[in-house]
Structure formats: C-alpha cells, structure tokens
Amino acid sequence: MSIEEVGGGLIFLFVGGAILVIGDFPAIIGLLFCLAGLLLLVRGLD
C-alpha cells in the first residue's frame, strides 16, 4: 500500500467530482480525472 498513490487518487477523485459539479468544463474532463483517481487508488491499495 502506497500512501502517496492513495492520496493522489483521492485528490484526483475530488478534483474530478468538483469539475463535474461546477460544470464550467466539459464533463469528459471530470470523468477522466475520476478515472485517473480510481486507477491510482486501486494501484495504491494493491
């Protein structure tokens, strides 16, 4: 378990969620941030 990867994944998820909620940017950007965050979380928890 890597704390840096888990923390980075949570940050990416938070940023992606904020992009989706605020709606100033295209939704695909928020979804990509969420996907990157999930990948980092899975990699960090492995």
Backbone as CSV, one residue per row, in Angstrom:
resi,resn,N_x,N_y,N_z,CA_x,CA_y,CA_z,C_x,C_y,C_z
1,MET,0.845,-1.186,0.000,0.000,0.000,0.000,0.884,1.241,0.000
2,SER,0.628,2.120,-0.930,1.409,3.345,-1.054,0.532,4.545,-0.683
3,ILE,0.937,5.238,0.372,0.160,6.386,0.840,0.104,7.481,-0.228
4,GLU,1.215,7.663,-0.960,1.247,8.715,-1.981,0.237,8.439,-3.086
5,GLU,0.154,7.185,-3.516,-0.780,6.850,-4.592,-2.223,6.941,-4.122
6,VAL,-2.482,6.510,-2.886,-3.843,6.597,-2.358,-4.245,8.063,-2.208
7,GLY,-3.347,8.873,-1.659,-3.639,10.303,-1.511,-3.828,10.987,-2.851
8,GLY,-2.972,10.649,-3.806,-3.108,11.219,-5.148,-4.415,10.814,-5.799
9,GLY,-4.806,9.559,-5.605,-6.075,9.090,-6.157,-7.258,9.835,-5.570
10,LEU,-7.211,10.080,-4.257,-8.300,10.823,-3.621,-8.360,12.262,-4.128
11,ILE,-7.189,12.869,-4.331,-7.160,14.239,-4.855,-7.747,14.276,-6.265
12,PHE,-7.358,13.310,-7.104,-7.892,13.279,-8.469,-9.405,13.067,-8.453
13,LEU,-9.888,12.194,-7.563,-11.334,11.979,-7.464,-12.045,13.255,-7.028
14,PHE,-11.462,13.950,-6.057,-12.061,15.188,-5.566,-12.112,16.245,-6.666
15,VAL,-11.008,16.409,-7.388,-10.959,17.400,-8.467,-11.948,17.028,-9.576
16,GLY,-11.986,15.745,-9.942,-12.927,15.306,-10.971,-14.370,15.535,-10.564
17,GLY,-14.678,15.238,-9.306,-16.032,15.485,-8.811,-16.378,16.962,-8.808
18,ALA,-15.407,17.800,-8.422,-15.650,19.244,-8.423,-15.890,19.753,-9.842
19,ILE,-15.126,19.240,-10.800,-15.322,19.649,-12.200,-16.721,19.253,-12.670
20,LEU,-17.158,18.048,-12.299,-18.492,17.600,-12.716,-19.592,18.430,-12.060
21,VAL,-19.405,18.786,-10.783,-20.444,19.531,-10.068,-20.507,20.981,-10.539
22,ILE,-19.343,21.619,-10.697,-19.325,23.031,-11.088,-19.833,23.198,-12.515
23,GLY,-19.379,22.334,-13.412,-19.912,22.337,-14.770,-19.332,23.379,-15.705
24,ASP,-18.253,24.057,-15.325,-17.627,25.036,-16.225,-16.837,24.356,-17.336
25,PHE,-16.361,23.168,-17.080,-15.557,22.420,-18.044,-16.410,21.308,-18.643
26,PRO,-16.020,20.770,-19.783,-16.743,19.618,-20.332,-16.723,18.431,-19.357
27,ALA,-17.795,17.681,-19.335,-17.922,16.573,-18.388,-16.849,15.514,-18.600
28,ILE,-16.361,15.353,-19.828,-15.367,14.315,-20.099,-14.086,14.573,-19.314
29,ILE,-13.751,15.845,-19.077,-12.545,16.159,-18.305,-12.719,15.680,-16.865
30,GLY,-13.879,15.943,-16.275,-14.149,15.471,-14.919,-14.143,13.960,-14.831
31,LEU,-14.704,13.305,-15.841,-14.715,11.840,-15.842,-13.303,11.276,-15.968
32,LEU,-12.455,11.927,-16.756,-11.067,11.472,-16.882,-10.320,11.624,-15.566
33,PHE,-10.554,12.734,-14.860,-9.924,12.915,-13.553,-10.395,11.833,-12.584
34,CYS,-11.700,11.522,-12.599,-12.229,10.477,-11.715,-11.632,9.118,-12.063
35,LEU,-11.509,8.825,-13.346,-10.926,7.556,-13.774,-9.470,7.455,-13.337
36,ALA,-8.718,8.540,-13.510,-7.318,8.542,-13.079,-7.224,8.353,-11.569
37,GLY,-8.112,8.983,-10.830,-8.116,8.824,-9.377,-8.421,7.405,-8.956
38,LEU,-9.384,6.776,-9.621,-9.707,5.383,-9.298,-8.542,4.452,-9.610
39,LEU,-7.879,4.698,-10.742,-6.729,3.865,-11.095,-5.614,4.010,-10.069
40,LEU,-5.356,5.239,-9.614,-4.328,5.452,-8.596,-4.717,4.782,-7.281
41,LEU,-5.994,4.875,-6.917,-6.442,4.236,-5.677,-6.255,2.727,-5.735
42,VAL,-6.666,2.127,-6.836,-6.539,0.673,-6.976,-5.071,0.269,-6.948
43,ARG,-4.243,1.045,-7.634,-2.809,0.745,-7.662,-2.183,0.927,-6.275
44,GLY,-2.627,1.947,-5.553,-2.076,2.205,-4.227,-2.529,1.196,-3.191
45,LEU,-3.727,0.670,-3.336,-4.243,-0.295,-2.364,-3.784,-1.716,-2.658
46,ASP,-3.201,-1.927,-3.820,-2.755,-3.263,-4.213,-1.593,-3.748,-3.381
